[in-house]
Amino acid sequence: MGAKHNAATTIRVSVKTRDRLAKIARQEGRNMTEVLNDAITDYEQKLFWQTVNEQIERTQREDPEGWADYLAERELVLGGKPRSRQIAPEWEGLITFPEEKE
């Protein structure tokens, strides 16, 4: 059952790439497979968020009304912009930060 999951194979990489991978693995006290798996996971996440950002930009460009509806609904659910600075309650309303002067 688990043999297929733990099966190994060989891939061809340049000597330079192998040496870079081995150096990182040594520095982190891990094996090269773990380092490579983490690198692939990071790359997959990068691609995922790149796709999300592209979809957001496309929606903003192609459906500005729909994007405005989304932002309005989001604000209803999450509330207004979070404060970038927290102050003691007794100072509320007495201090205006630059970002609040919009």
N, C-alpha and C positions, 0 to 999 in steps of 0.2 A: 504493500500500500504506500508507505512513505518513501520507498526507494526512488520513485520518479520525482518526488518533490526535492529530494536531496541529491539527485543526480548531478554530476558535474560534466562540463565540457571544456574544450579549449577554444580560445579565440585568438586571432592574430592581432597583435598590436606592435607598434614600433618599439624598439629597444628603449628609446627616449621616454615613451609613454609608460612602459613597464617600470622603468627606473623612477619616474615621478610618482607613480602609484605606490611603489615599494617604499619610497622615502616618506610619503605621507603616512602609510601604514606603520612604519617604524616609529615615527614621531608620536603617533597616537596610541601605540601599543596594541594595534589591531591587525587583523589579517587583511590582505589586499581585497578579498571578496567583500568584506564588510564595508571597506572604504568605497569600493566601486558601487555596491548596492546603494549606499547613502548618496553618492553622486548622482546616480540614476534617479533616485527618488526626488532629490532636489531639482533636477532638470525637469522631471515630469510636473512638479509643482510650478516651476517657472512657466512652462508651456501652458498649464491650466490657467494661471492668472493672466498670462498674455492674451489668451483667448477671451477671457472674461472682459479684460480692458478693451479689446477690439470690439466686442459685442456692445459694450457700453457706449463707446465712441460712435459706433454705427447707429445705435438707437438715438443718441443725441443729434446726430446729423440728419438721419432719415425720418425720425418721428419726434420732433421737438415737443409737440403737444403731449404725446405719450410719456416722454421723459419728465415733463413738468408735472403731469399727473402722478407719476411714480414718486417724485421728490415730495409732493404735497402729502401723499399717503404715508410716505416714510416719516415725515415730520410728525404726522398725527400719531403714528405708532411709537416712535422713539422720542418724541419731544423735540424742542428746538436745539440749536447748536449748543454743545456742551461748553461750559466755561473753560477757558484755557488756564485760568488761575483760580485757586480757591482762597477765600478770605474768611475771616471770622464773621459769624452772623451779625455781630454788632456793627460791623463796617459796611454791611450790605446797603447799597444805595448811596453811600457816601463817597465811594471811589468809582471812577469810570476809567476802565482800561481802554487803550487806543482801539482795540478790536471791537469794542462795544459802541464806538462813536459813529457807526455806519449809518 
